[in-house]
Amino acid sequence: MTVVSGVRVIAGDRVIEDGFVRIEGDRIAEVGPAEPGADRSTVVPGFVDIHVHGGGGATFTTGDPDAARTAAAYHLRHGTTTLLASLVTSPPDLMLSATKAFAPLVTEGVLAGVHFEGPYLSQARCGAQNPAFLRHPSLDELTALIDAGDGAVRMVTVAPELPGALDAIKLLVSRGVVAAIGHTDATWEETLAGVEAGATVGTHVFNGMRPPHHRQPGPVFALLGAAPITCEFVADGVHLHDGTLAFAVSVTGPARAALITDAMAAAGMPDGEYDLGGQGVAVADGVARLTRDGSIAGSTLTMDAAFRRAAGAGLSLVDAARMASTTPAAAIGLGDELGTLRPGLRADLVVLDESLHVARVMRAGTWL
């Protein structure tokens, strides 16, 4: 048995200023108030990153399982106890081989699943995706990937305006895979058609999509306003202004807002030259951009930094914790297993110091 006591505990919609968390095995056994103590630490649920391409100098995008372990371990040190390995737009053979290579890591628990960001995306809004590999949705290709993963494929991002996209979304949902809308030039109506078909996540909303206009609201307003949609936000001050983040969350509420990193291999590494999906990336002052056109190419963000940024933008610690843990866990179907400090759930927690930096990380009842 392990007890973390005398700390501020963020548990669901409660803040227990002097609280404790009791862990038995790999489960949370009890959460409640404790005797007042001098510890100024804060305990939050382990962070859940549903959109991340790499970190610590390693990438998920090549399908290398050793690199995947390195990237997952890097983010774990920053409090991310659950993550999806996000791949970028790639040739079919790489997507298939990566799925097969990562499936054992999903079984082992290193990864919570695979997320394909592409290749069924808008040419006009592809951002840092490699345009050479963009293509229209293929039900045969999707079926082969899902079958090969045997449960490992957890989410796929699709532009709903593409030919065959709505059928692809319906197929994904029927196979238990989360369908996300992103990298899209869709109209308001086309976006809502994707929601009607079963999409439930908006991929890094505002980024990689037609910007909103008061006469042509497009995907941003449609996703923010759609009740079934969990909207991803990259809270790094580069992808979104803090005011934009705060406004968006005022529309969605924290139950429909998920913080993500969209991090690439350069996270935690020095400025310099990197690769993302076969394209050159230059990182300067921690900001990653394609060398060919200056497009933002993911981020160097970690989830603890995203949590601090959300809190700094005026969101409460309760709301920031929901957005960093509870909401993303629910978005990928893991809300009954993790994402909240509640008895019976997996004992994933992060101890933050007074400045909200990571002091300790526990995953499944074991301290790092």
C-alpha positions as a Python dict, from the first residue, in 0.01 Angstrom:
ca = {
    (1, 'M'): (0, 0, 0),
    (2, 'T'): (116, 355, -82),
    (3, 'V'): (-30, 676, 61),
    (4, 'V'): (39, 1023, -74),
    (5, 'S'): (-82, 1255, 201),
    (6, 'G'): (-94, 1617, 310),
    (7, 'V'): (-108, 1750, -47),
    (8, 'R'): (-357, 1940, -259),
    (9, 'V'): (-551, 1678, -456),
    (10, 'I'): (-739, 1752, -781),
    (11, 'A'): (-1001, 1476, -787),
    (12, 'G'): (-1269, 1512, -1052),
    (13, 'D'): (-1452, 1837, -984),
    (14, 'R'): (-1309, 1867, -631),
    (15, 'V'): (-1002, 2040, -494),
    (16, 'I'): (-902, 1889, -158),
    (17, 'E'): (-652, 2140, -20),
    (18, 'D'): (-514, 1895, 238),
    (19, 'G'): (-587, 1553, 99),
    (20, 'F'): (-454, 1204, 47),
    (21, 'V'): (-457, 931, -217),
    (22, 'R'): (-425, 570, -103),
    (23, 'I'): (-303, 316, -359),
    (24, 'E'): (-329, -60, -331),
    (25, 'G'): (-157, -256, -605),
    (26, 'D'): (-213, -77, -934),
    (27, 'R'): (-545, 80, -827),
    (28, 'I'): (-659, 389, -643),
    (29, 'A'): (-822, 268, -322),
    (30, 'E'): (-931, 591, -157),
    (31, 'V'): (-918, 969, -201),
    (32, 'G'): (-1011, 1210, 75),
    (33, 'P'): (-913, 1483, 324),
    (34, 'A'): (-610, 1445, 551),
    (35, 'E'): (-462, 1631, 842),
    (36, 'P'): (-328, 1971, 733),
    (37, 'G'): (38, 1952, 636),
    (38, 'A'): (316, 2179, 517),
    (39, 'D'): (355, 2016, 175),
    (40, 'R'): (272, 2261, -105),
    (41, 'S'): (255, 1991, -374),
    (42, 'T'): (-46, 1926, -597),
    (43, 'V'): (-153, 1579, -707),
    (44, 'V'): (-335, 1543, -1041),
    (45, 'P'): (-430, 1241, -1254),
    (46, 'G'): (-165, 1111, -1490),
    (47, 'F'): (-179, 1309, -1814),
    (48, 'V'): (-336, 1151, -2125),
    (49, 'D'): (-196, 1267, -2460),
    (50, 'I'): (-406, 1147, -2751),
    (51, 'H'): (-200, 1322, -3020),
    (52, 'V'): (180, 1300, -3006),
    (53, 'H'): (437, 1212, -3274),
    (54, 'G'): (748, 1171, -3061),
    (55, 'G'): (984, 1326, -2810),
    (56, 'G'): (1323, 1295, -2648),
    (57, 'G'): (1487, 1269, -2990),
    (58, 'A'): (1271, 972, -3095),
    (59, 'T'): (971, 949, -3324),
    (60, 'F'): (665, 732, -3365),
    (61, 'T'): (634, 821, -3734),
    (62, 'T'): (880, 562, -3870),
    (63, 'G'): (717, 264, -3700),
    (64, 'D'): (1034, 174, -3506),
    (65, 'P'): (932, 6, -3175),
    (66, 'D'): (1260, 96, -3001),
    (67, 'A'): (1211, 462, -3093),
    (68, 'A'): (852, 437, -2972),
    (69, 'R'): (969, 313, -2632),
    (70, 'T'): (1215, 602, -2606),
    (71, 'A'): (952, 862, -2696),
    (72, 'A'): (694, 715, -2457),
    (73, 'A'): (951, 707, -2174),
    (74, 'Y'): (1040, 1072, -2236),
    (75, 'H'): (678, 1184, -2207),
    (76, 'L'): (621, 959, -1905),
    (77, 'R'): (888, 1157, -1720),
    (78, 'H'): (677, 1465, -1789),
    (79, 'G'): (366, 1307, -1638),
    (80, 'T'): (207, 1150, -1946),
    (81, 'T'): (104, 807, -1822),
    (82, 'T'): (-112, 728, -2127),
    (83, 'L'): (-54, 822, -2490),
    (84, 'L'): (-139, 737, -2847),
    (85, 'A'): (144, 700, -3097),
    (86, 'S'): (49, 942, -3373),
    (87, 'L'): (175, 873, -3724),
    (88, 'V'): (171, 1123, -4009),
    (89, 'T'): (66, 1089, -4373),
    (90, 'S'): (274, 802, -4513),
    (91, 'P'): (281, 539, -4789),
    (92, 'P'): (49, 240, -4732),
    (93, 'D'): (331, -5, -4662),
    (94, 'L'): (476, 212, -4383),
    (95, 'M'): (135, 255, -4222),
    (96, 'L'): (81, -121, -4226),
    (97, 'S'): (428, -211, -4097),
    (98, 'A'): (404, 51, -3820),
    (99, 'T'): (68, -87, -3710),
    (100, 'K'): (210, -438, -3684),
    (101, 'A'): (524, -314, -3506),
    (102, 'F'): (330, -111, -3247),
    (103, 'A'): (59, -368, -3173),
    (104, 'P'): (280, -555, -2920),
    (105, 'L'): (357, -225, -2744),
    (106, 'V'): (-16, -164, -2709),
    (107, 'T'): (-61, -512, -2561),
    (108, 'E'): (227, -442, -2323),
    (109, 'G'): (81, -106, -2220),
    (110, 'V'): (365, 114, -2344),
    (111, 'L'): (117, 271, -2584),
    (112, 'A'): (-259, 309, -2551),
    (113, 'G'): (-301, 274, -2925),
    (114, 'V'): (-210, 410, -3267),
    (115, 'H'): (-344, 733, -3414),
    (116, 'F'): (-324, 790, -3788),
    (117, 'E'): (-318, 1162, -3862),
    (118, 'G'): (-368, 1114, -4231),
    (119, 'P'): (-336, 1027, -4512),
    (120, 'Y'): (-701, 1117, -4586),
    (121, 'L'): (-653, 1491, -4548),
    (122, 'S'): (-709, 1811, -4744),
    (123, 'Q'): (-434, 1913, -4983),
    (124, 'A'): (-515, 2278, -4911),
    (125, 'R'): (-492, 2233, -4533),
    (126, 'C'): (-223, 1964, -4507),
    (127, 'G'): (9, 2183, -4297),
    (128, 'A'): (318, 1978, -4211),
    (129, 'Q'): (176, 1658, -4362),
    (130, 'N'): (367, 1533, -4666),
    (131, 'P'): (152, 1621, -4970),
    (132, 'A'): (316, 1347, -5178),
    (133, 'F'): (133, 1080, -4977),
    (134, 'L'): (-211, 1237, -4938),
    (135, 'R'): (-493, 1031, -5085),
    (136, 'H'): (-867, 979, -5073),
    (137, 'P'): (-1010, 745, -4811),
    (138, 'S'): (-992, 375, -4890),
    (139, 'L'): (-1216, 134, -4705),
    (140, 'D'): (-994, -155, -4807),
    (141, 'E'): (-683, 16, -4670),
    (142, 'L'): (-856, 108, -4345),
    (143, 'T'): (-988, -243, -4301),
    (144, 'A'): (-641, -390, -4354),
    (145, 'L'): (-490, -151, -4096),
    (146, 'I'): (-757, -223, -3836),
    (147, 'D'): (-726, -598, -3890),
    (148, 'A'): (-347, -584, -3869),
    (149, 'G'): (-359, -387, -3544),
    (150, 'D'): (-602, -629, -3377),
    (151, 'G'): (-730, -351, -3151),
    (152, 'A'): (-420, -129, -3166),
    (153, 'V'): (-566, 130, -3405),
    (154, 'R'): (-745, 370, -3174),
    (155, 'M'): (-805, 688, -3381),
    (156, 'V'): (-788, 810, -3742),
    (157, 'T'): (-808, 1174, -3857),
    (158, 'V'): (-1006, 1236, -4175),
    (159, 'A'): (-1105, 1544, -4378),
    (160, 'P'): (-1483, 1495, -4413),
    (161, 'E'): (-1517, 1675, -4748),
    (162, 'L'): (-1308, 1419, -4937),
    (163, 'P'): (-1477, 1163, -5163),
    (164, 'G'): (-1555, 855, -4956),
    (165, 'A'): (-1478, 1025, -4623),
    (166, 'L'): (-1823, 977, -4470),
    (167, 'D'): (-1818, 606, -4549),
    (168, 'A'): (-1470, 587, -4398),
    (169, 'I'): (-1592, 753, -4078),
    (170, 'K'): (-1882, 509, -4057),
    (171, 'L'): (-1646, 215, -4107),
    (172, 'L'): (-1412, 338, -3834),
    (173, 'V'): (-1694, 382, -3585),
    (174, 'S'): (-1838, 40, -3669),
    (175, 'R'): (-1497, -116, -3593),
    (176, 'G'): (-1460, 65, -3259),
    (177, 'V'): (-1207, 321, -3384),
    (178, 'V'): (-1242, 690, -3298),
    (179, 'A'): (-1297, 905, -3607),
    (180, 'A'): (-1147, 1254, -3585),
    (181, 'I'): (-1199, 1553, -3814),
    (182, 'G'): (-892, 1755, -3904),
    (183, 'H'): (-663, 1901, -4169),
    (184, 'T'): (-980, 1999, -4347),
    (185, 'D'): (-1108, 2268, -4584),
    (186, 'A'): (-1467, 2161, -4517),
    (187, 'T'): (-1762, 2393, -4496),
    (188, 'W'): (-1981, 2411, -4186),
    (189, 'E'): (-2224, 2171, -4350),
    (190, 'E'): (-1956, 1923, -4461),
    (191, 'T'): (-1807, 1923, -4111),
    (192, 'L'): (-2142, 1853, -3948),
    (193, 'A'): (-2199, 1573, -4199),
    (194, 'G'): (-1881, 1416, -4062),
    (195, 'V'): (-2015, 1453, -3709),
    (196, 'E'): (-2344, 1297, -3815),
    (197, 'A'): (-2149, 1006, -3967),
    (198, 'G'): (-1995, 940, -3625),
    (199, 'A'): (-1682, 1154, -3579),
    (200, 'T'): (-1624, 1243, -3213),
    (201, 'V'): (-1288, 1429, -3205),
    (202, 'G'): (-1165, 1752, -3363),
    (203, 'T'): (-793, 1728, -3442),
    (204, 'H'): (-600, 2032, -3305),
    (205, 'V'): (-896, 2264, -3361),
    (206, 'F'): (-810, 2597, -3532),
    (207, 'N'): (-487, 2450, -3672),
    (208, 'G'): (-480, 2274, -4008),
    (209, 'M'): (-831, 2382, -4102),
    (210, 'R'): (-1018, 2656, -4284),
    (211, 'P'): (-1023, 2960, -4054),
    (212, 'P'): (-1363, 3076, -3926),
    (213, 'H'): (-1548, 3363, -4090),
    (214, 'H'): (-1876, 3513, -3974),
    (215, 'R'): (-2042, 3436, -4309),
    (216, 'Q'): (-1859, 3108, -4368),
    (217, 'P'): (-1814, 2951, -4023),
    (218, 'G'): (-1636, 2641, -4154),
    (219, 'P'): (-1503, 2356, -3941),
    (220, 'V'): (-1384, 2556, -3639),
    (221, 'F'): (-1725, 2687, -3534),
    (222, 'A'): (-1890, 2358, -3632),
    (223, 'L'): (-1655, 2152, -3413),
    (224, 'L'): (-1665, 2392, -3118),
    (225, 'G'): (-2044, 2385, -3123),
    (226, 'A'): (-2101, 2013, -3188),
    (227, 'A'): (-2199, 1833, -2867),
    (228, 'P'): (-2047, 1494, -2963),
    (229, 'I'): (-1704, 1642, -3043),
    (230, 'T'): (-1405, 1653, -2810),
    (231, 'C'): (-1186, 1937, -2937),
    (232, 'E'): (-808, 1900, -2917),
    (233, 'F'): (-607, 2213, -2834),
    (234, 'V'): (-229, 2262, -2854),
    (235, 'A'): (-167, 2493, -2557),
    (236, 'D'): (185, 2612, -2633),
    (237, 'G'): (127, 2980, -2712),
    (238, 'V'): (234, 2915, -3072),
    (239, 'H'): (-50, 2709, -3214),
    (240, 'L'): (-305, 2911, -3016),
    (241, 'H'): (-304, 3245, -2838),
    (242, 'D'): (-392, 3200, -2472),
    (243, 'G'): (-702, 3414, -2528),
    (244, 'T'): (-813, 3182, -2808),
    (245, 'L'): (-769, 2881, -2582),
    (246, 'A'): (-968, 3041, -2300),
    (247, 'F'): (-1246, 3148, -2539),
    (248, 'A'): (-1268, 2806, -2702),
    (249, 'V'): (-1295, 2632, -2366),
    (250, 'S'): (-1567, 2876, -2263),
    (251, 'V'): (-1764, 2739, -2561),
    (252, 'T'): (-1688, 2368, -2523),
    (253, 'G'): (-1647, 2347, -2147),
    (254, 'P'): (-1365, 2131, -2005),
    (255, 'A'): (-1566, 1813, -2066),
    (256, 'R'): (-1521, 1863, -2443),
    (257, 'A'): (-1170, 2013, -2442),
    (258, 'A'): (-858, 1796, -2456),
    (259, 'L'): (-506, 1931, -2422),
    (260, 'I'): (-259, 1762, -2658),
    (261, 'T'): (108, 1817, -2734),
    (262, 'D'): (129, 1730, -3106),
    (263, 'A'): (495, 1691, -3008),
    (264, 'M'): (760, 1569, -3249),
    (265, 'A'): (1102, 1413, -3186),
    (266, 'A'): (1252, 1755, -3107),
    (267, 'A'): (1060, 1780, -2778),
    (268, 'G'): (1319, 1790, -2501),
    (269, 'M'): (1603, 1833, -2751),
    (270, 'P'): (1819, 2129, -2859),
    (271, 'D'): (1721, 2359, -3144),
    (272, 'G'): (1835, 2228, -3481),
    (273, 'E'): (1734, 2026, -3786),
    (274, 'Y'): (1489, 1735, -3759),
    (275, 'D'): (1265, 1518, -3977),
    (276, 'L'): (889, 1469, -3974),
    (277, 'G'): (738, 1223, -4219),
    (278, 'G'): (1023, 1264, -4464),
    (279, 'Q'): (1020, 1645, -4449),
    (280, 'G'): (1286, 1873, -4305),
    (281, 'V'): (1198, 2061, -3987),
    (282, 'A'): (1392, 2349, -3834),
    (283, 'V'): (1349, 2409, -3461),
    (284, 'A'): (1438, 2756, -3335),
    (285, 'D'): (1358, 2883, -2985),
    (286, 'G'): (1163, 2562, -2932),
    (287, 'V'): (927, 2626, -3228),
    (288, 'A'): (921, 2361, -3503),
    (289, 'R'): (857, 2469, -3862),
    (290, 'L'): (894, 2302, -4203),
    (291, 'T'): (1205, 2418, -4380),
    (292, 'R'): (1022, 2423, -4716),
    (293, 'D'): (752, 2677, -4629),
    (294, 'G'): (765, 2767, -4261),
    (295, 'S'): (446, 2580, -4165),
    (296, 'I'): (420, 2483, -3799),
    (297, 'A'): (543, 2123, -3779),
    (298, 'G'): (403, 1987, -3457),
    (299, 'S'): (551, 2114, -3132),
    (300, 'T'): (817, 2060, -2867),
    (301, 'L'): (549, 2065, -2596),
    (302, 'T'): (502, 1828, -2302),
    (303, 'M'): (175, 1774, -2121),
    (304, 'D'): (296, 1926, -1795),
    (305, 'A'): (384, 2243, -1984),
    (306, 'A'): (42, 2237, -2155),
    (307, 'F'): (-122, 2202, -1811),
    (308, 'R'): (71, 2504, -1681),
    (309, 'R'): (-16, 2703, -1993),
    (310, 'A'): (-387, 2631, -1951),
    (311, 'A'): (-371, 2735, -1587),
    (312, 'G'): (-182, 3048, -1688),
    (313, 'A'): (-453, 3129, -1943),
    (314, 'G'): (-700, 3162, -1657),
    (315, 'L'): (-845, 2811, -1641),
    (316, 'S'): (-888, 2659, -1297),
    (317, 'L'): (-670, 2369, -1187),
    (318, 'V'): (-981, 2151, -1187),
    (319, 'D'): (-1057, 2242, -1548),
    (320, 'A'): (-694, 2210, -1657),
    (321, 'A'): (-675, 1863, -1499),
    (322, 'R'): (-993, 1754, -1673),
    (323, 'M'): (-855, 1878, -2006),
    (324, 'A'): (-518, 1710, -1956),
    (325, 'S'): (-646, 1378, -1825),
    (326, 'T'): (-1016, 1309, -1779),
    (327, 'T'): (-1152, 1440, -2109),
    (328, 'P'): (-887, 1287, -2340),
    (329, 'A'): (-917, 952, -2160),
    (330, 'A'): (-1292, 953, -2222),
    (331, 'A'): (-1243, 1061, -2583),
    (332, 'I'): (-1054, 740, -2665),
    (333, 'G'): (-1278, 514, -2460),
    (334, 'L'): (-1059, 476, -2152),
    (335, 'G'): (-1257, 690, -1908),
    (336, 'D'): (-1365, 389, -1702),
    (337, 'E'): (-1002, 282, -1654),
    (338, 'L'): (-800, 602, -1600),
    (339, 'G'): (-793, 980, -1621),
    (340, 'T'): (-940, 1066, -1280),
    (341, 'L'): (-835, 1022, -919),
    (342, 'R'): (-1120, 794, -818),
    (343, 'P'): (-1128, 463, -631),
    (344, 'G'): (-1112, 164, -863),
    (345, 'L'): (-929, 340, -1146),
    (346, 'R'): (-568, 273, -1239),
    (347, 'A'): (-328, 448, -1003),
    (348, 'D'): (-177, 700, -1244),
    (349, 'L'): (-88, 1028, -1077),
    (350, 'V'): (150, 1321, -1103),
    (351, 'V'): (288, 1514, -808),
    (352, 'L'): (348, 1876, -904),
    (353, 'D'): (558, 2119, -703),
    (354, 'E'): (446, 2467, -602),
    (355, 'S'): (526, 2601, -951),
    (356, 'L'): (331, 2311, -1112),
    (357, 'H'): (643, 2136, -1240),
    (358, 'V'): (664, 1757, -1220),
    (359, 'A'): (813, 1626, -894),
    (360, 'R'): (710, 1259, -913),
    (361, 'V'): (514, 1034, -1148),
    (362, 'M'): (328, 715, -1063),
    (363, 'R'): (195, 477, -1327),
    (364, 'A'): (-21, 177, -1235),
    (365, 'G'): (79, 207, -870),
    (366, 'T'): (454, 223, -934),
    (367, 'W'): (668, 534, -894),
    (368, 'L'): (898, 613, -1182),
}
